[in-house]
Amino acid sequence: MKFRIKLLSNLRQRFRKEYLGELIQKQNGNRVREPRVGEMVLIGDDNKKRMSWPIAKIIELIPGRDGEIRTVRLKTQHGTVIRPVQRIFLLEVQAIANNAKGLKEESNSVQCTKPENDLNTNDVIVKKYTSSGN
């Protein structure tokens, strides 16, 4: 159990330092590309740690008087907000439009033909633990 906690802590530290730090450095110096509707972003906040920044999806691009995209409307877990493009950080996750041509929905599920009560020695049984240990 201690090993898992230590491993999770190390992973969280590496994520903060390497991924989020790199993501912000890339976008602070020079805007790589314009944000697009449907993209996932982190909403930057000077008062919170990077790990606590909320994730949002761009639902609308709002151009300024000069025609350049200056602000965006974002959908978060708790509602919608409007933020300037300087305060959002594009994630590397790309959203795929549902109406894209040539894409088919595929299922990765496997059909189970065995009855549930018929167990072999090769079957894996997973026991779930709660916070009380039961």
Backbone as JSON Lines, residues from 0, in Angstrom:
{"i":0,"aa":"M","n":[0.83,-1.19,0.0],"ca":[0.0,0.0,0.0],"c":[0.88,1.26,0.0]}
{"i":1,"aa":"K","n":[1.94,1.25,0.78],"ca":[2.84,2.4,0.83],"c":[3.49,2.63,-0.52]}
{"i":2,"aa":"F","n":[3.8,1.53,-1.21],"ca":[4.41,1.64,-2.54],"c":[3.47,2.34,-3.51]}
{"i":3,"aa":"R","n":[2.19,1.99,-3.48],"ca":[1.21,2.63,-4.37],"c":[1.09,4.12,-4.08]}
{"i":4,"aa":"I","n":[1.06,4.47,-2.81],"ca":[0.94,5.88,-2.44],"c":[2.16,6.66,-2.91]}
{"i":5,"aa":"K","n":[3.34,6.08,-2.72],"ca":[4.57,6.74,-3.15],"c":[4.61,6.85,-4.67]}
{"i":6,"aa":"L","n":[4.2,5.79,-5.37],"ca":[4.17,5.8,-6.82],"c":[3.21,6.86,-7.34]}
{"i":7,"aa":"L","n":[2.03,6.96,-6.75],"ca":[1.05,7.97,-7.15],"c":[1.58,9.38,-6.89]}
{"i":8,"aa":"S","n":[2.24,9.56,-5.77],"ca":[2.82,10.87,-5.45],"c":[3.89,11.27,-6.46]}
{"i":9,"aa":"N","n":[4.75,10.32,-6.8],"ca":[5.81,10.59,-7.79],"c":[5.21,10.91,-9.16]}
{"i":10,"aa":"L","n":[4.18,10.18,-9.54],"ca":[3.53,10.41,-10.83],"c":[2.9,11.8,-10.86]}
{"i":11,"aa":"R","n":[2.24,12.17,-9.77],"ca":[1.61,13.49,-9.68],"c":[2.66,14.6,-9.78]}
{"i":12,"aa":"Q","n":[3.8,14.44,-9.09],"ca":[4.86,15.45,-9.14],"c":[5.43,15.58,-10.55]}
{"i":13,"aa":"R","n":[5.67,14.45,-11.2],"ca":[6.2,14.5,-12.57],"c":[5.21,15.15,-13.52]}
{"i":14,"aa":"F","n":[3.91,14.84,-13.34],"ca":[2.88,15.45,-14.18],"c":[2.88,16.96,-14.02]}
{"i":15,"aa":"R","n":[2.95,17.43,-12.78],"ca":[2.95,18.87,-12.52],"c":[4.17,19.54,-13.14]}
{"i":16,"aa":"K","n":[5.34,18.99,-12.85],"ca":[6.58,19.63,-13.3],"c":[6.77,19.51,-14.8]}
{"i":17,"aa":"E","n":[6.68,18.29,-15.32],"ca":[7.03,18.06,-16.71],"c":[5.91,18.43,-17.68]}
{"i":18,"aa":"Y","n":[4.75,17.81,-17.55],"ca":[3.7,18.02,-18.54],"c":[3.1,19.41,-18.45]}
{"i":19,"aa":"L","n":[2.6,19.79,-17.27],"ca":[1.96,21.11,-17.16],"c":[2.96,22.24,-17.38]}
{"i":20,"aa":"G","n":[4.17,22.09,-16.87],"ca":[5.2,23.1,-17.09],"c":[5.54,23.26,-18.55]}
{"i":21,"aa":"E","n":[5.7,22.14,-19.24],"ca":[6.01,22.15,-20.67],"c":[4.85,22.74,-21.47]}
{"i":22,"aa":"L","n":[3.64,22.38,-21.11],"ca":[2.45,22.86,-21.8],"c":[2.35,24.38,-21.71]}
{"i":23,"aa":"I","n":[2.62,24.92,-20.55],"ca":[2.52,26.36,-20.34],"c":[3.67,27.09,-21.04]}
{"i":24,"aa":"Q","n":[4.88,26.54,-20.98],"ca":[6.02,27.18,-21.65],"c":[5.81,27.26,-23.15]}
{"i":25,"aa":"K","n":[5.26,26.19,-23.74],"ca":[5.02,26.17,-25.17],"c":[4.07,27.28,-25.59]}
{"i":26,"aa":"Q","n":[3.03,27.48,-24.79],"ca":[2.0,28.41,-25.19],"c":[2.25,29.84,-24.73]}
{"i":27,"aa":"N","n":[3.08,30.05,-23.72],"ca":[3.33,31.41,-23.25],"c":[4.14,32.22,-24.25]}
{"i":28,"aa":"G","n":[5.17,31.62,-24.81],"ca":[6.05,32.36,-25.7],"c":[5.4,32.75,-27.01]}
{"i":29,"aa":"N","n":[4.72,31.83,-27.61],"ca":[4.17,32.07,-28.93],"c":[2.94,31.19,-29.11]}
{"i":30,"aa":"R","n":[1.83,31.8,-29.44],"ca":[0.61,31.0,-29.64],"c":[0.81,30.12,-30.85]}
{"i":31,"aa":"V","n":[0.81,28.83,-30.63],"ca":[1.1,27.86,-31.68],"c":[0.01,27.88,-32.74]}
{"i":32,"aa":"R","n":[-1.24,27.86,-32.32],"ca":[-2.35,27.88,-33.27],"c":[-3.59,28.42,-32.56]}
{"i":33,"aa":"E","n":[-4.58,28.74,-33.34],"ca":[-5.82,29.26,-32.78],"c":[-6.61,28.13,-32.12]}
{"i":34,"aa":"P","n":[-7.29,28.42,-31.03],"ca":[-8.15,27.4,-30.43],"c":[-9.34,27.11,-31.33]}
{"i":35,"aa":"R","n":[-9.89,25.91,-31.22],"ca":[-11.04,25.51,-32.03],"c":[-12.17,25.04,-31.12]}
{"i":36,"aa":"V","n":[-13.38,25.16,-31.61],"ca":[-14.54,24.67,-30.86],"c":[-14.4,23.16,-30.67]}
{"i":37,"aa":"G","n":[-14.66,22.71,-29.46],"ca":[-14.6,21.28,-29.16],"c":[-13.3,20.84,-28.51]}
{"i":38,"aa":"E","n":[-12.28,21.7,-28.49],"ca":[-11.01,21.33,-27.91],"c":[-11.06,21.4,-26.39]}
{"i":39,"aa":"M","n":[-10.26,20.56,-25.75],"ca":[-10.17,20.53,-24.29],"c":[-9.02,21.44,-23.86]}
{"i":40,"aa":"V","n":[-9.25,22.21,-22.8],"ca":[-8.26,23.18,-22.33],"c":[-8.2,23.16,-20.8]}
{"i":41,"aa":"L","n":[-7.11,23.68,-20.28],"ca":[-7.0,23.99,-18.86],"c":[-7.26,25.47,-18.71]}
{"i":42,"aa":"I","n":[-8.01,25.86,-17.69],"ca":[-8.27,27.28,-17.43],"c":[-7.27,27.75,-16.39]}
{"i":43,"aa":"G","n":[-6.32,28.58,-16.8],"ca":[-5.28,29.06,-15.91],"c":[-5.82,30.0,-14.84]}
{"i":44,"aa":"D","n":[-5.26,29.9,-13.64],"ca":[-5.68,30.74,-12.53],"c":[-4.46,31.0,-11.66]}
{"i":45,"aa":"D","n":[-4.14,32.29,-11.44],"ca":[-2.96,32.63,-10.64],"c":[-3.12,32.27,-9.17]}
{"i":46,"aa":"N","n":[-4.36,32.1,-8.71],"ca":[-4.61,31.83,-7.3],"c":[-4.67,30.35,-6.96]}
{"i":47,"aa":"K","n":[-4.56,29.49,-7.97],"ca":[-4.61,28.04,-7.73],"c":[-3.36,27.39,-8.27]}
{"i":48,"aa":"K","n":[-3.04,26.22,-7.71],"ca":[-1.94,25.43,-8.25],"c":[-2.37,24.84,-9.59]}
{"i":49,"aa":"R","n":[-1.42,24.58,-10.45],"ca":[-1.73,24.06,-11.78],"c":[-2.54,22.78,-11.72]}
{"i":50,"aa":"M","n":[-2.24,21.94,-10.75],"ca":[-2.95,20.67,-10.62],"c":[-4.43,20.89,-10.32]}
{"i":51,"aa":"S","n":[-4.78,22.05,-9.8],"ca":[-6.17,22.35,-9.45],"c":[-6.9,23.14,-10.53]}
{"i":52,"aa":"W","n":[-6.23,23.47,-11.62],"ca":[-6.88,24.21,-12.69],"c":[-7.98,23.34,-13.29]}
{"i":53,"aa":"P","n":[-9.15,23.92,-13.54],"ca":[-10.24,23.12,-14.1],"c":[-10.02,22.83,-15.59]}
{"i":54,"aa":"I","n":[-10.56,21.69,-16.01],"ca":[-10.54,21.31,-17.42],"c":[-11.87,21.75,-18.01]}
{"i":55,"aa":"A","n":[-11.82,22.26,-19.23],"ca":[-13.04,22.74,-19.88],"c":[-13.0,22.4,-21.36]}
{"i":56,"aa":"K","n":[-14.15,22.54,-21.99],"ca":[-14.28,22.32,-23.43],"c":[-14.71,23.63,-24.07]}
{"i":57,"aa":"I","n":[-14.06,24.0,-25.17],"ca":[-14.41,25.24,-25.87],"c":[-15.73,25.03,-26.59]}
{"i":58,"aa":"I","n":[-16.72,25.91,-26.3],"ca":[-18.01,25.79,-26.97],"c":[-18.29,26.96,-27.92]}
{"i":59,"aa":"E","n":[-17.52,28.06,-27.76],"ca":[-17.72,29.21,-28.67],"c":[-16.45,30.05,-28.71]}
{"i":60,"aa":"L","n":[-16.09,30.52,-29.9],"ca":[-14.98,31.44,-30.09],"c":[-15.55,32.84,-30.26]}
{"i":61,"aa":"I","n":[-15.02,33.8,-29.51],"ca":[-15.54,35.16,-29.56],"c":[-14.44,36.08,-30.1]}
{"i":62,"aa":"P","n":[-14.62,36.6,-31.33],"ca":[-13.58,37.47,-31.92],"c":[-13.64,38.88,-31.33]}
{"i":63,"aa":"G","n":[-12.48,39.55,-31.38],"ca":[-12.42,40.94,-30.95],"c":[-12.81,41.86,-32.09]}
{"i":64,"aa":"R","n":[-12.63,43.16,-31.9],"ca":[-12.99,44.14,-32.94],"c":[-12.15,43.98,-34.19]}
{"i":65,"aa":"D","n":[-10.93,43.46,-34.02],"ca":[-10.04,43.29,-35.16],"c":[-10.26,41.97,-35.9]}
{"i":66,"aa":"G","n":[-11.2,41.15,-35.43],"ca":[-11.48,39.89,-36.1],"c":[-10.7,38.71,-35.55]}
{"i":67,"aa":"E","n":[-9.68,38.96,-34.72],"ca":[-8.9,37.88,-34.11],"c":[-9.68,37.29,-32.93]}
{"i":68,"aa":"I","n":[-9.46,36.01,-32.67],"ca":[-10.12,35.36,-31.53],"c":[-9.45,35.88,-30.26]}
{"i":69,"aa":"R","n":[-10.22,36.55,-29.42],"ca":[-9.69,37.13,-28.18],"c":[-10.21,36.44,-26.93]}
{"i":70,"aa":"T","n":[-11.45,35.97,-26.96],"ca":[-12.03,35.28,-25.81],"c":[-12.76,34.03,-26.28]}
{"i":71,"aa":"V","n":[-13.01,33.13,-25.34],"ca":[-13.72,31.89,-25.65],"c":[-14.74,31.61,-24.55]}
{"i":72,"aa":"R","n":[-15.81,30.97,-24.95],"ca":[-16.81,30.5,-23.97],"c":[-16.48,29.03,-23.71]}
{"i":73,"aa":"L","n":[-16.38,28.68,-22.44],"ca":[-15.96,27.33,-22.04],"c":[-17.03,26.65,-21.22]}
{"i":74,"aa":"K","n":[-17.17,25.35,-21.42],"ca":[-18.08,24.55,-20.6],"c":[-17.23,23.77,-19.61]}
{"i":75,"aa":"T","n":[-17.47,24.03,-18.33],"ca":[-16.76,23.33,-17.26],"c":[-17.73,22.38,-16.57]}
{"i":76,"aa":"Q","n":[-17.23,21.73,-15.57],"ca":[-18.04,20.8,-14.8],"c":[-19.18,21.53,-14.09]}
{"i":77,"aa":"H","n":[-18.97,22.8,-13.75],"ca":[-19.94,23.55,-12.96],"c":[-20.73,24.57,-13.75]}
{"i":78,"aa":"G","n":[-20.55,24.64,-15.06],"ca":[-21.3,25.61,-15.87],"c":[-20.45,26.15,-17.0]}
{"i":79,"aa":"T","n":[-20.82,27.32,-17.5],"ca":[-20.06,27.94,-18.59],"c":[-19.42,29.23,-18.1]}
{"i":80,"aa":"V","n":[-18.23,29.51,-18.64],"ca":[-17.5,30.74,-18.31],"c":[-16.9,31.3,-19.59]}
{"i":81,"aa":"I","n":[-16.56,32.58,-19.55],"ca":[-15.87,33.23,-20.66],"c":[-14.48,33.63,-20.17]}
{"i":82,"aa":"R","n":[-13.46,33.25,-20.92],"ca":[-12.08,33.54,-20.54],"c":[-11.29,34.02,-21.76]}
{"i":83,"aa":"P","n":[-10.29,34.88,-21.53],"ca":[-9.42,35.3,-22.65],"c":[-8.52,34.14,-23.08]}
{"i":84,"aa":"V","n":[-8.11,34.15,-24.33],"ca":[-7.27,33.05,-24.84],"c":[-5.92,33.0,-24.14]}
{"i":85,"aa":"Q","n":[-5.49,34.1,-23.53],"ca":[-4.21,34.1,-22.82],"c":[-4.28,33.25,-21.55]}
{"i":86,"aa":"R","n":[-5.47,33.01,-21.02],"ca":[-5.64,32.28,-19.77],"c":[-6.05,30.83,-19.98]}
{"i":87,"aa":"I","n":[-6.12,30.37,-21.24],"ca":[-6.43,28.97,-21.48],"c":[-5.21,28.29,-22.07]}
{"i":88,"aa":"F","n":[-5.07,27.02,-21.76],"ca":[-3.93,26.25,-22.23],"c":[-4.45,24.99,-22.9]}
{"i":89,"aa":"L","n":[-4.24,24.92,-24.21],"ca":[-4.76,23.81,-25.01],"c":[-4.09,22.5,-24.58]}
{"i":90,"aa":"L","n":[-4.9,21.48,-24.38],"ca":[-4.38,20.16,-24.11],"c":[-4.13,19.45,-25.43]}
{"i":91,"aa":"E","n":[-3.39,18.39,-25.39],"ca":[-3.04,17.68,-26.62],"c":[-4.14,16.74,-27.07]}
{"i":92,"aa":"V","n":[-5.24,16.71,-26.35],"ca":[-6.37,15.86,-26.69],"c":[-7.17,16.55,-27.79]}
{"i":93,"aa":"Q","n":[-7.48,15.83,-28.84],"ca":[-8.26,16.39,-29.94],"c":[-9.66,15.82,-29.89]}
{"i":94,"aa":"A","n":[-10.67,16.67,-29.96],"ca":[-12.05,16.22,-30.01],"c":[-12.41,15.9,-31.45]}
{"i":95,"aa":"I","n":[-13.17,14.85,-31.64],"ca":[-13.61,14.45,-32.98],"c":[-15.1,14.75,-33.09]}
{"i":96,"aa":"A","n":[-15.46,15.46,-34.13],"ca":[-16.87,15.81,-34.33],"c":[-17.69,14.55,-34.59]}
{"i":97,"aa":"N","n":[-18.89,14.52,-34.06],"ca":[-19.75,13.36,-34.23],"c":[-20.2,13.19,-35.68]}
{"i":98,"aa":"N","n":[-20.28,14.28,-36.41],"ca":[-20.79,14.21,-37.78],"c":[-19.65,14.15,-38.81]}
{"i":99,"aa":"A","n":[-18.45,13.77,-38.39],"ca":[-17.34,13.7,-39.33],"c":[-17.58,12.57,-40.33]}
{"i":100,"aa":"K","n":[-17.29,12.85,-41.59],"ca":[-17.5,11.85,-42.63],"c":[-16.41,10.79,-42.56]}
{"i":101,"aa":"G","n":[-16.8,9.56,-42.89],"ca":[-15.83,8.47,-42.98],"c":[-15.5,7.82,-41.65]}
{"i":102,"aa":"L","n":[-16.04,8.31,-40.57],"ca":[-15.76,7.7,-39.28],"c":[-16.9,6.77,-38.9]}
{"i":103,"aa":"K","n":[-16.56,5.59,-38.43],"ca":[-17.55,4.64,-37.98],"c":[-17.34,4.38,-36.51]}
{"i":104,"aa":"E","n":[-18.42,4.19,-35.81],"ca":[-18.31,3.89,-34.39],"c":[-18.05,2.4,-34.24]}
{"i":105,"aa":"E","n":[-17.01,2.07,-33.52],"ca":[-16.67,0.68,-33.31],"c":[-16.79,0.34,-31.84]}
{"i":106,"aa":"S","n":[-17.11,-0.89,-31.58],"ca":[-17.23,-1.34,-30.2],"c":[-16.05,-2.24,-29.86]}
{"i":107,"aa":"N","n":[-15.44,-2.01,-28.71],"ca":[-14.35,-2.85,-28.25],"c":[-14.83,-3.9,-27.26]}
{"i":108,"aa":"S","n":[-16.13,-4.01,-27.07],"ca":[-16.65,-4.97,-26.1],"c":[-16.61,-6.37,-26.69]}
{"i":109,"aa":"V","n":[-16.55,-7.33,-25.81],"ca":[-16.5,-8.74,-26.2],"c":[-17.8,-9.39,-25.8]}
{"i":110,"aa":"Q","n":[-18.37,-10.17,-26.69],"ca":[-19.59,-10.89,-26.37],"c":[-19.27,-12.04,-25.44]}
{"i":111,"aa":"C","n":[-20.01,-12.15,-24.37],"ca":[-19.8,-13.22,-23.4],"c":[-20.87,-14.28,-23.62]}
{"i":112,"aa":"T","n":[-20.44,-15.5,-23.96],"ca":[-21.39,-16.56,-24.21],"c":[-21.46,-17.53,-23.04]}
{"i":113,"aa":"K","n":[-20.58,-17.35,-22.04],"ca":[-20.55,-18.21,-20.87],"c":[-21.6,-17.78,-19.86]}
{"i":114,"aa":"P","n":[-22.29,-18.71,-19.25],"ca":[-23.16,-18.31,-18.14],"c":[-22.33,-17.78,-16.98]}
{"i":115,"aa":"E","n":[-22.91,-16.87,-16.21],"ca":[-22.17,-16.23,-15.13],"c":[-21.76,-17.2,-14.03]}
{"i":116,"aa":"N","n":[-22.55,-18.22,-13.79],"ca":[-22.27,-19.14,-12.69],"c":[-21.22,-20.19,-13.04]}
{"i":117,"aa":"D","n":[-20.83,-20.3,-14.3],"ca":[-19.87,-21.3,-14.75],"c":[-18.47,-20.71,-14.71]}
{"i":118,"aa":"L","n":[-17.73,-20.95,-13.64],"ca":[-16.39,-20.41,-13.48],"c":[-15.34,-21.49,-13.66]}
{"i":119,"aa":"N","n":[-14.26,-21.13,-14.34],"ca":[-13.13,-22.03,-14.49],"c":[-12.0,-21.57,-13.59]}
{"i":120,"aa":"T","n":[-10.96,-22.36,-13.49],"ca":[-9.81,-21.97,-12.68],"c":[-9.05,-20.84,-13.34]}
{"i":121,"aa":"N","n":[-9.25,-20.6,-14.63],"ca":[-8.57,-19.52,-15.33],"c":[-9.27,-18.17,-15.17]}
{"i":122,"aa":"D","n":[-10.5,-18.19,-14.67],"ca":[-11.24,-16.95,-14.49],"c":[-10.66,-16.15,-13.34]}
{"i":123,"aa":"V","n":[-10.69,-14.85,-13.48],"ca":[-10.15,-13.95,-12.46],"c":[-11.31,-13.41,-11.63]}
{"i":124,"aa":"I","n":[-11.15,-13.47,-10.33],"ca":[-12.15,-12.92,-9.43],"c":[-11.54,-11.71,-8.75]}
{"i":125,"aa":"V","n":[-12.22,-10.57,-8.86],"ca":[-11.73,-9.33,-8.3],"c":[-12.58,-8.99,-7.08]}
{"i":126,"aa":"K","n":[-11.93,-8.77,-5.97],"ca":[-12.64,-8.39,-4.75],"c":[-12.49,-6.89,-4.58]}
{"i":127,"aa":"K","n":[-13.6,-6.21,-4.38],"ca":[-13.58,-4.76,-4.21],"c":[-13.53,-4.43,-2.73]}
{"i":128,"aa":"Y","n":[-12.67,-3.47,-2.39],"ca":[-12.53,-3.02,-1.02],"c":[-13.09,-1.62,-0.88]}
{"i":129,"aa":"T","n":[-13.74,-1.37,0.22],"ca":[-14.23,-0.02,0.5],"c":[-13.26,0.66,1.44]}
{"i":130,"aa":"S","n":[-13.55,1.9,1.79],"ca":[-12.66,2.65,2.67],"c":[-12.61,2.05,4.08]}
{"i":131,"aa":"S","n":[-13.65,1.29,4.45],"ca":[-13.64,0.66,5.77],"c":[-12.86,-0.64,5.76]}
{"i":132,"aa":"G","n":[-12.47,-1.12,4.58],"ca":[-11.66,-2.33,4.47],"c":[-12.49,-3.57,4.23]}
{"i":133,"aa":"N","n":[-13.8,-3.47,4.15],"ca":[-14.66,-4.63,3.91],"c":[-14.88,-4.86,2.45]}
